[in-house]
Amino acid sequence: MNRKWICSVILSACMVLSTSVAMAADYPTRPIQIVAAYAAGGATDQISRIVAAVLPDILGQPAVVLNKPGSGGVVGTAWAASQKPDGHTLFMGSPGPIITQSLMTQLPYSRKDFIPIATLCYFPTVVGVLPSSPYKTWKDVENAAKKAPNSITYCTSGFSATGSVLMHGLELEANIKLKFIPDNGCPECLRSVLGGHRDLYVCEPYNEGLRYIGNFAPERSPKRYPDVPTFKEMGYSTWRITWYVLATQKGTPPEIVAKLRDAAKKVFEHKSFESMLQGIAAEPYFVDGAKTEAMWESDYQNTLTILEKSGMKYKQEKK
């Protein structure tokens, strides 16, 4: 009986493996959709559309972007995590819904529900003002805030967006108090500042309309914003980049994951990829899947440290 049972298990395993290999050989068998968990026009949407424009050249199937905004990226991320793990529904991940939200709210998913394919680019999170703003430098903001706490307003793309966490950390380090008014995404935040409804824009950079006075990336952006100082060089320890990672669901067959990782590398090396990124002011930044997973864990700990310092509420991860 035991011998028959063992043979049955081995036979079943071989059949599963054979099916998985066959699926990978045929993959993809239909159009691929890339889930962007934010509204059209924002950074996540733009990067998703750039990847969708290049991917058909490599995988031989059309690629479309599916926008599912809501709750700071949670709605789309949760939906993407729940899809069939067959490589046909991919996800464009960023720190907000994958790292920050998981530390601040109870979610129906975690970063461990995704397999990172590759990091493709990043945006620096910047602080921007109107060209006519009296705040010519971050020091001007700091000095004004010390004289009149809560008199300077700033916006980010949501309560638990990367910019929100960074600004809370910065306020603590500078010993100042600003007034936070969240918006629903960077485009809306941009409109709020351009319209004179907020003083400071804290989000991904856009090419038009604003003057930037601070960059949260660890180094300056030589190609895009060489004259914008980093907060690190201004003496602060609060920093972060907003990376963008193409991911698939946990449980996707390893052969398909390998095929997707090879495709992601070819997307990054495609002749038009960097030029399209330049058009939206993103920095090309390739990190393979295994190293991206390690980056997620490092960023999780870094965000936890910022939250602890800032006094913002967060939840401990279940062991």
VEXDREN-2710 file (C-alpha; in Angstrom, 1 decimal):
% VEXDREN-2710
k/r/px/py/pz
1/MET/0.0/0.0/0.0
2/ASN/2.8/2.4/0.9
3/ARG/4.7/1.6/-2.2
4/LYS/1.6/2.2/-4.4
5/TRP/0.9/5.5/-2.5
6/ILE/4.5/6.7/-3.1
7/CYS/4.3/5.8/-6.8
8/SER/1.0/7.7/-7.1
9/VAL/2.5/10.8/-5.5
10/ILE/5.6/10.7/-7.7
11/LEU/3.4/10.2/-10.8
12/SER/1.2/13.1/-9.8
13/ALA/4.2/15.3/-9.2
14/CYS/5.6/14.4/-12.6
15/MET/2.3/15.3/-14.3
16/VAL/2.2/18.7/-12.5
17/LEU/5.8/19.4/-13.6
18/SER/5.1/18.3/-17.1
19/THR/2.0/20.6/-17.3
20/SER/4.0/23.5/-15.8
21/VAL/6.8/23.1/-18.3
22/ALA/4.2/22.9/-21.2
23/MET/2.5/26.1/-19.9
24/ALA/5.8/27.9/-19.9
25/ALA/6.7/26.7/-23.4
26/ASP/3.4/28.1/-24.7
27/TYR/3.4/31.3/-22.6
28/PRO/2.0/33.8/-23.3
29/THR/-1.2/32.4/-24.9
30/ARG/-3.3/35.6/-24.8
31/PRO/-2.8/39.4/-24.2
32/ILE/-1.1/40.5/-21.1
33/GLN/-2.6/43.1/-18.8
34/ILE/-0.5/45.3/-16.5
35/VAL/-2.3/46.5/-13.4
36/ALA/-1.7/50.1/-12.4
37/ALA/-3.1/50.8/-9.0
38/TYR/-3.4/54.5/-9.6
39/ALA/-5.4/56.7/-11.9
40/ALA/-4.4/57.5/-15.5
41/GLY/-1.8/60.2/-15.9
42/GLY/0.2/59.4/-12.8
43/ALA/3.7/57.9/-12.6
44/THR/2.6/54.3/-12.2
45/ASP/0.2/54.6/-15.2
46/GLN/2.9/56.2/-17.4
47/ILE/5.5/53.6/-16.6
48/SER/3.0/50.8/-17.1
49/ARG/2.2/52.2/-20.5
50/ILE/5.8/52.4/-21.5
51/VAL/6.3/48.7/-20.6
52/ALA/3.1/47.8/-22.4
53/ALA/4.4/49.5/-25.5
54/VAL/7.6/47.5/-25.5
55/LEU/6.6/44.1/-24.2
56/PRO/4.8/42.9/-27.4
57/ASP/8.1/43.2/-29.3
58/ILE/9.5/40.6/-26.9
59/LEU/6.7/38.3/-25.9
60/GLY/4.7/38.4/-29.1
61/GLN/1.3/39.2/-27.5
62/PRO/-0.4/42.6/-27.0
63/ALA/-0.1/44.2/-23.6
64/VAL/-2.7/46.6/-22.1
65/VAL/-2.8/48.7/-18.9
66/LEU/-5.6/48.2/-16.5
67/ASN/-6.1/51.2/-14.1
68/LYS/-7.6/50.3/-10.8
69/PRO/-7.2/53.3/-8.5
70/GLY/-8.4/53.7/-4.9
71/SER/-7.3/53.8/-1.3
72/GLY/-3.8/54.9/-2.1
73/GLY/-3.1/52.0/-4.4
74/VAL/-4.7/49.3/-2.2
75/VAL/-7.7/48.5/-4.4
76/GLY/-5.6/47.7/-7.5
77/THR/-2.8/45.9/-5.5
78/ALA/-5.3/43.7/-3.8
79/TRP/-7.0/42.9/-7.1
80/ALA/-3.7/42.1/-8.8
81/ALA/-2.7/39.8/-5.9
82/SER/-5.9/37.8/-6.2
83/GLN/-5.6/37.0/-10.0
84/LYS/-4.7/33.7/-11.4
85/PRO/-0.9/33.2/-11.2
86/ASP/-0.3/32.3/-14.8
87/GLY/1.8/35.4/-15.9
88/HIS/-1.0/37.0/-17.9
89/THR/-1.9/39.6/-15.2
90/LEU/1.2/41.5/-14.1
91/PHE/1.4/44.3/-11.6
92/MET/3.4/47.6/-11.5
93/GLY/4.4/47.9/-7.9
94/SER/5.7/50.9/-6.0
95/PRO/6.6/51.5/-2.3
96/GLY/3.2/53.0/-1.3
97/PRO/0.9/50.0/-1.6
98/ILE/3.5/47.3/-1.2
99/ILE/5.6/48.6/1.7
100/THR/4.1/51.7/3.4
101/GLN/0.4/50.7/3.4
102/SER/1.3/47.2/4.8
103/LEU/2.8/48.9/7.8
104/MET/-0.1/51.2/8.5
105/THR/-3.3/49.3/7.7
106/GLN/-4.7/45.8/7.7
107/LEU/-4.6/44.7/4.1
108/PRO/-5.9/41.6/2.2
109/TYR/-2.4/41.1/0.8
110/SER/1.3/41.6/1.6
111/ARG/4.5/42.1/-0.3
112/LYS/5.0/38.4/0.0
113/ASP/2.0/37.7/-2.2
114/PHE/4.0/39.0/-5.2
115/ILE/7.1/37.7/-7.0
116/PRO/9.2/40.6/-8.2
117/ILE/10.2/40.2/-11.9
118/ALA/12.5/43.3/-12.0
119/THR/12.9/46.9/-10.9
120/LEU/12.8/49.0/-14.1
121/CYS/13.1/52.6/-12.9
122/TYR/12.6/55.1/-10.1
123/PHE/11.4/58.6/-9.4
124/PRO/13.0/60.7/-6.8
125/THR/10.4/62.2/-4.4
126/VAL/10.8/65.9/-4.5
127/VAL/9.6/69.0/-2.8
128/GLY/8.3/71.6/-5.3
129/VAL/6.9/75.1/-5.1
130/LEU/5.5/77.7/-7.5
131/PRO/8.2/79.8/-9.2
132/SER/6.7/82.8/-7.5
133/SER/6.8/81.2/-4.0
134/PRO/8.6/83.1/-1.2
135/TYR/10.4/79.8/-0.4
136/LYS/13.5/79.8/-2.5
137/THR/15.2/77.0/-0.6
138/TRP/14.2/74.3/2.0
139/LYS/15.9/76.5/4.6
140/ASP/13.3/79.2/3.9
141/VAL/10.5/76.7/4.6
142/GLU/12.2/75.5/7.8
143/ASN/12.7/79.1/9.1
144/ALA/9.1/80.1/8.2
145/ALA/7.6/77.0/9.9
146/LYS/9.6/77.6/13.1
147/LYS/8.1/81.1/13.3
148/ALA/4.6/80.0/12.4
149/PRO/3.8/76.3/13.0
150/ASN/1.1/74.8/10.7
151/SER/1.1/77.9/8.5
152/ILE/2.7/76.1/5.5
153/THR/0.6/73.5/3.7
154/TYR/1.9/70.5/1.7
155/CYS/0.2/67.8/-0.3
156/THR/1.2/64.2/-1.2
157/SER/-0.7/61.5/-3.1
158/GLY/-2.3/60.2/0.1
159/PHE/-2.1/59.7/3.8
160/SER/0.3/56.7/3.6
161/ALA/2.1/57.7/0.4
162/THR/5.9/57.8/0.3
163/GLY/5.9/61.6/0.4
164/SER/3.7/61.6/3.5
165/VAL/6.0/59.3/5.4
166/LEU/9.1/61.2/4.3
167/MET/7.7/64.6/5.3
168/HIS/6.7/63.3/8.8
169/GLY/10.3/62.1/9.2
170/LEU/11.6/65.4/8.0
171/GLU/9.4/67.4/10.3
172/LEU/10.7/65.5/13.2
173/GLU/14.3/66.0/12.2
174/ALA/13.9/69.7/11.6
175/ASN/11.7/70.2/14.7
176/ILE/8.9/71.9/12.6
177/LYS/5.2/71.5/12.1
178/LEU/3.6/71.7/8.6
179/LYS/0.0/71.3/7.7
180/PHE/-0.6/68.2/5.7
181/ILE/-3.5/68.1/3.1
182/PRO/-3.5/64.9/1.1
183/ASP/-4.6/64.6/-2.5
184/ASN/-5.6/61.6/-4.6
185/GLY/-2.5/61.1/-6.7
186/CYS/0.4/63.2/-7.9
187/PRO/-1.5/64.9/-10.8
188/GLU/-4.1/66.2/-8.4
189/CYS/-1.4/67.3/-6.0
190/LEU/0.3/69.2/-8.8
191/ARG/-3.0/70.9/-9.7
192/SER/-3.5/71.9/-6.1
193/VAL/-0.1/73.6/-5.9
194/LEU/-0.4/75.2/-9.4
195/GLY/-3.8/76.5/-8.3
196/GLY/-2.4/78.1/-5.2
197/HIS/-4.3/75.8/-2.8
198/ARG/-1.1/74.2/-1.3
199/ASP/2.3/75.7/-0.6
200/LEU/4.5/72.5/-1.1
201/TYR/4.3/69.7/-3.6
202/VAL/5.7/66.4/-2.3
203/CYS/5.6/63.7/-4.9
204/GLU/7.3/62.5/-8.1
205/PRO/8.6/65.3/-10.3
206/TYR/6.9/66.7/-13.3
207/ASN/8.6/68.8/-15.9
208/GLU/6.3/71.7/-16.0
209/GLY/5.2/74.5/-13.7
210/LEU/7.2/74.0/-10.5
211/ARG/10.6/74.8/-9.0
212/TYR/12.1/72.0/-6.9
213/ILE/13.9/72.8/-3.6
214/GLY/14.6/69.4/-2.3
215/ASN/15.2/65.8/-3.4
216/PHE/14.7/62.8/-1.1
217/ALA/16.9/60.5/-3.2
218/PRO/20.3/59.6/-1.7
219/GLU/22.1/61.3/-4.6
220/ARG/21.2/64.1/-7.0
221/SER/19.6/63.3/-10.3
222/PRO/22.4/64.4/-12.7
223/LYS/20.4/63.9/-15.9
224/ARG/17.1/65.4/-14.7
225/TYR/17.6/67.7/-11.7
226/PRO/21.3/68.3/-11.2
227/ASP/20.7/71.6/-9.3
228/VAL/18.2/70.3/-6.8
229/PRO/20.0/69.4/-3.5
230/THR/19.2/66.2/-1.7
231/PHE/18.0/66.3/1.9
232/LYS/20.8/64.0/2.7
233/GLU/23.4/66.6/1.6
234/MET/21.4/69.1/3.7
235/GLY/22.1/67.0/6.8
236/TYR/18.9/65.0/7.1
237/SER/18.8/61.2/7.5
238/THR/15.3/60.8/6.0
239/TRP/15.6/59.6/2.4
240/ARG/14.0/57.2/-0.1
241/ILE/13.5/56.5/-3.8
242/THR/10.2/55.6/-5.4
243/TRP/11.0/52.4/-7.3
244/TYR/8.8/50.8/-9.9
245/VAL/8.8/47.0/-10.0
246/LEU/7.1/44.7/-12.5
247/ALA/5.7/41.8/-10.5
248/THR/3.6/38.7/-10.8
249/GLN/1.6/36.7/-8.2
250/LYS/3.0/34.2/-5.8
251/GLY/2.4/30.7/-7.2
252/THR/3.3/31.6/-10.8
253/PRO/5.2/28.7/-12.3
254/PRO/9.0/29.1/-12.0
255/GLU/9.4/28.6/-15.8
256/ILE/7.1/31.5/-16.5
257/VAL/8.8/33.7/-13.9
258/ALA/12.1/33.0/-15.6
259/LYS/10.6/33.9/-19.0
260/LEU/9.2/37.1/-17.6
261/ARG/12.5/38.1/-15.9
262/ASP/14.3/37.5/-19.2
263/ALA/11.6/39.7/-21.0
264/ALA/12.0/42.4/-18.4
265/LYS/15.7/42.6/-19.0
266/LYS/15.0/43.0/-22.7
267/VAL/12.4/45.7/-22.1
268/PHE/15.0/47.6/-20.1
269/GLU/17.5/47.2/-22.9
270/HIS/15.1/48.1/-25.7
271/LYS/16.2/51.0/-27.8
272/SER/13.1/53.2/-27.0
273/PHE/12.8/52.4/-23.3
274/GLU/15.2/54.9/-21.8
275/SER/14.1/57.7/-24.2
276/MET/10.4/57.1/-23.1
277/LEU/11.4/57.2/-19.5
278/GLN/13.3/60.5/-20.1
279/GLY/10.0/61.9/-21.4
280/ILE/8.4/61.4/-18.0
281/ALA/11.5/62.4/-16.0
282/ALA/12.0/58.8/-14.6
283/GLU/15.5/57.4/-13.9
284/PRO/16.3/54.1/-15.5
285/TYR/17.2/51.6/-12.8
286/PHE/17.5/47.9/-13.4
287/VAL/17.5/45.5/-10.4
288/ASP/16.9/41.8/-11.1
289/GLY/14.2/39.9/-9.3
290/ALA/16.2/38.3/-6.5
291/LYS/17.9/41.6/-5.6
292/THR/14.6/43.4/-5.8
293/GLU/13.1/41.1/-3.2
294/ALA/16.0/41.9/-0.9
295/MET/15.4/45.6/-1.7
296/TRP/11.8/45.3/-0.6
297/GLU/12.9/43.8/2.7
298/SER/15.4/46.6/3.2
299/ASP/12.9/49.3/2.3
300/TYR/10.4/47.7/4.7
301/GLN/12.8/48.1/7.6
302/ASN/13.8/51.6/6.4
303/THR/10.1/52.7/6.3
304/LEU/9.5/51.1/9.7
305/THR/12.4/53.2/11.1
306/ILE/11.0/56.4/9.6
307/LEU/7.5/55.6/11.1
308/GLU/9.0/55.0/14.5
309/LYS/10.9/58.3/14.4
310/SER/7.9/60.3/13.1
311/GLY/5.4/59.1/15.7
312/MET/3.0/57.9/13.0
313/LYS/0.9/54.9/13.9
314/TYR/2.0/51.6/12.4
315/LYS/1.3/48.0/13.0
316/GLN/3.8/45.3/13.7
317/GLU/4.1/42.5/11.1
318/LYS/2.8/39.2/12.2
319/LYS/5.5/36.6/12.5
END
